[in-house]
Amino acid sequence: MSTPPSPPAGWYPDPFQPSQLKYWNGAAWTAHTYPPVTPPPLDTAALRKKILATGTLGKVGIIGIALCVLLLQVYFVIFIGPVVHLYLSLVNNPATIPSFTELTQYQGFTSLVDIVFLGFQVCVWIWLYRSMEMARLLGYPAALAPFWGVLGWLIPLANFVLPYLCIRDCFRPGAHRGAPWKGLFWGSFLLQGAVSILTFSLLLFNSANPDALLPYAIVCGAILGCAVAASGLSLISAVEHDHLVALRNIVPSAALQDTHASPAP
């Protein structure tokens, strides 16, 4: 069955606001409406401060996450060997009652780091939410509402895709909408999680000598943590720069009215 042809370019009832007309260019709806919609005046100075503050919050979150990851890697050097041996002794000989000192210390420390890690992660979520809000205010088209910048991280399986789509909405329309930084950040982020699960599994399954793979796990985790931090900082800086440029290019509302064409009689 053939696809019906698109209607020719022209003014049609706005499907989102029936009280006005909207211009169809033959392929998609444009931003032109009639009667022209005059956007409210923007306080560019306040918006600039908000953009910079949002970028700072995101950078603090990314750096904090990276430090937590590196701290855990250093801590693993001291405690992961004894902890793995302790787990294996419990599995192989349940009747044995070993000392739980190492395990208690390990679990206590990792729980504390997890709480701090969550705090920095919330900073990144707030950064993404505010950046999506700013992108909408600047007139960028968006596939997702800003609340997905937080909720998207929390839904199992969907969190493999939703945050990436949210990051894309933070950039002006273009060939790649923020590439390569969004791809580098998200790719290294997912790779870090996959490799962390893999290396810990190898440590547990290598019951004969669980310490043998420890140096590789430490180095791999540290490298990936630095990669996530570096690409994340570049991504946040790219979003910040994109929004500041868009803010400088805002046309005064009076001039906007003159750019709207009138419908043909």
C-alpha positions in Angstrom: 0.0 0.0 0.0 1.5 3.3 -1.1 1.9 6.1 1.4 -0.5 9.1 0.8 1.4 12.2 -0.4 2.0 15.0 2.2 -0.1 18.1 1.8 1.4 21.0 0.0 3.2 23.8 1.9 0.8 26.3 3.4 -1.1 27.5 6.4 -3.3 25.0 8.2 -5.2 24.8 11.6 -2.6 24.2 14.3 -3.0 20.6 15.5 -1.7 21.7 19.0 -3.6 25.0 19.2 -6.8 25.1 17.1 -7.4 28.8 17.6 -4.5 29.7 15.4 -2.9 28.7 12.1 0.5 27.0 11.8 2.8 26.8 8.7 3.4 23.4 7.1 6.5 23.5 4.8 5.5 20.4 2.9 7.5 18.0 5.1 7.1 19.3 8.7 5.5 21.9 10.9 7.6 25.1 11.3 7.6 27.5 14.3 5.6 30.1 12.3 2.0 30.7 13.6 -0.7 33.2 12.7 -1.6 35.3 14.5 2.1 35.4 15.5 2.8 34.2 19.0 5.0 36.7 20.7 7.2 35.0 23.2 7.5 36.5 26.7 10.6 38.6 27.2 13.6 36.7 28.6 15.9 37.9 31.3 19.1 36.9 29.5 21.3 37.9 32.4 19.4 35.6 34.9 19.3 32.8 32.3 23.1 33.1 31.8 23.7 32.7 35.5 21.3 29.7 35.6 23.2 28.1 32.7 26.5 28.5 34.4 25.2 27.3 37.8 23.7 24.3 36.2 26.9 23.4 34.4 28.9 23.8 37.7 26.4 21.4 39.4 26.9 18.8 36.7 30.7 19.1 36.8 30.7 18.7 40.6 28.5 15.6 40.2 30.7 14.0 37.6 34.0 14.7 39.5 32.5 13.4 42.7 31.3 10.2 41.0 34.8 9.7 39.5 36.5 10.2 42.9 34.1 7.6 44.5 34.9 5.1 41.8 38.7 5.6 42.2 38.4 5.5 46.0 36.6 2.1 45.8 39.3 0.8 43.5 42.0 1.8 46.0 40.0 0.2 48.8 39.6 -3.0 46.8 43.4 -3.4 46.8 43.3 -3.7 50.6 40.0 -5.6 51.2 38.7 -7.4 48.1 41.2 -10.3 48.4 40.2 -11.2 52.1 36.6 -10.6 51.3 36.6 -13.0 48.3 38.4 -15.6 50.4 35.9 -15.2 53.1 32.9 -15.7 50.7 34.6 -18.7 49.2 35.3 -20.3 52.6 31.6 -19.9 53.5 30.5 -21.5 50.2 33.0 -24.4 50.3 32.7 -25.1 54.1 29.5 -23.7 55.6 30.3 -25.3 58.9 33.3 -23.0 59.3 32.6 -19.8 61.3 35.3 -17.3 60.1 36.0 -13.9 61.5 33.6 -11.3 60.0 35.9 -8.4 60.7 37.0 -7.8 57.1 33.6 -8.3 55.7 32.0 -5.9 58.2 34.6 -3.3 57.5 34.2 -3.8 53.8 30.4 -3.6 53.8 30.5 -0.5 56.1 32.9 1.4 53.9 31.2 0.5 50.7 27.8 1.5 52.1 29.2 4.9 53.1 30.7 5.4 49.7 27.4 4.4 48.0 25.6 7.1 50.0 28.1 9.7 48.9 28.0 8.4 45.3 24.2 8.7 45.3 24.5 12.3 46.3 26.8 13.1 43.4 24.6 11.1 41.1 21.6 13.3 42.1 23.7 16.3 41.1 24.0 14.8 37.6 20.3 14.1 37.5 19.4 17.7 38.5 21.9 19.0 35.9 20.2 17.0 33.2 16.7 18.1 34.3 17.7 21.7 34.4 19.5 21.5 31.0 16.4 20.0 29.4 14.3 22.8 30.9 16.7 25.4 29.5 16.7 23.7 26.1 12.9 24.0 26.0 13.0 27.6 27.1 15.5 28.3 24.3 13.1 26.8 21.8 14.8 23.4 21.1 12.6 20.6 19.9 12.4 17.8 22.4 11.4 14.2 22.3 11.1 13.8 26.1 9.8 16.0 28.9 12.4 17.3 31.4 11.2 15.0 34.2 12.6 12.1 32.3 16.1 13.6 33.0 15.7 12.1 36.5 13.1 9.4 36.1 14.9 7.9 33.1 17.9 6.8 35.2 15.6 4.8 37.6 13.6 2.6 35.3 15.3 -0.8 34.8 16.3 -1.6 31.2 14.8 1.7 29.9 17.7 3.4 31.7 20.0 2.0 29.0 18.4 4.4 26.5 16.3 7.2 28.2 19.2 9.2 29.6 20.9 9.2 26.3 17.8 10.6 24.6 17.5 13.2 27.3 21.1 14.3 26.7 20.3 14.6 23.0 17.4 16.9 23.7 19.8 19.3 25.4 21.4 20.3 22.1 20.2 22.4 19.2 19.0 20.5 16.2 21.8 19.5 13.9 23.5 16.6 12.2 24.4 14.8 15.4 22.9 16.9 18.2 25.9 17.1 20.4 28.1 14.3 19.0 30.7 13.1 19.8 30.5 13.9 23.5 27.1 12.4 24.3 28.1 9.2 22.5 31.5 9.0 24.2 30.1 9.7 27.7 27.2 7.2 27.4 29.3 4.5 25.8 32.0 4.7 28.5 29.3 4.8 31.2 27.6 1.6 30.0 31.0 -0.1 29.4 32.1 0.7 32.9 29.0 -1.0 34.4 29.4 -4.1 32.2 33.1 -4.4 32.9 32.6 -4.0 36.7 30.1 -6.8 36.7 32.4 -9.0 34.6 35.5 -8.4 36.6 33.8 -9.1 39.9 32.3 -12.3 38.5 35.7 -13.5 37.4 37.1 -12.8 40.8 34.4 -14.9 42.5 34.6 -17.8 39.9 38.4 -18.0 40.1 38.2 -19.8 43.4 41.7 -21.3 43.1 43.4 -17.9 43.2 41.0 -15.0 43.4 43.8 -12.5 43.9 45.3 -13.3 40.5 42.9 -11.1 38.6 42.7 -8.3 41.1 45.3 -6.0 39.5 43.5 -6.2 36.2 40.2 -5.4 37.8 41.7 -2.4 39.6 43.4 -0.9 36.6 40.4 -1.5 34.3 38.0 0.1 36.8 40.3 3.1 37.3 40.7 3.7 33.5 37.0 3.4 32.8 36.2 5.7 35.7 38.6 8.4 34.3 37.1 7.9 30.8 33.6 8.5 32.2 34.7 11.6 34.1 36.6 13.1 31.2 33.8 12.5 28.6 31.2 13.6 31.2 33.0 16.9 31.8 33.4 17.5 28.1 29.7 16.8 27.6 28.6 19.2 30.3 30.8 21.9 28.9 29.4 21.3 25.4 25.8 21.7 26.7 26.8 24.8 28.6 28.5 26.3 25.6 25.5 25.4 23.3 23.0 27.1 25.6 25.2 30.2 26.0 25.5 30.6 22.3 21.8 30.1 21.8 21.1 32.7 24.5 23.4 35.3 22.7 21.6 34.6 19.5 18.1 35.3 20.8 16.3 37.8 18.6 14.3 40.5 20.5 10.6 39.7 20.6 9.7 42.8 18.6 11.9 41.6 15.7 10.4 38.1 15.9 7.0 39.4 14.9 8.5 40.9 11.7 9.9 37.5 10.7 6.5 35.8 10.7 4.9 35.6 7.3 1.2 36.3 6.9 -1.0 33.7 5.4 -1.7 34.0 1.7 -5.2 35.6 1.1 
